[in-house]
């Protein structure tokens, strides 16, 4: 039973990783004017993912030093998610 719960949690971690990467890429596409923010689909996806990740990234941003235009908080969150995933995989064995 506990292995099933750990597997489900690992799937959630992997899904969060993918969604964070998608959010970051769409943000870059907006920043470099590859995709217009007036594109309703891209804006809706970016907005939904922003609402999902902002509560998690805000405390990370408060702890990290201000680096100007580059936001490293998504990368820190990805590393934290991967660390949790590796710890859980080790616990399963």
WORANOR-V473294 format. One record per pair of residues at least 24 apart in sequence whose C-alpha atoms are under 7 Angstrom apart, sorted by the first residue. I is the first residue (numbers start at 1). GAP is how many residues later the second one is. Records with the same first field share a line. If there is no record, write none. Layout:
I->GAP, GAP
This chain:
3->89
6->82
10->75
13->68, 72
17->61
23->26
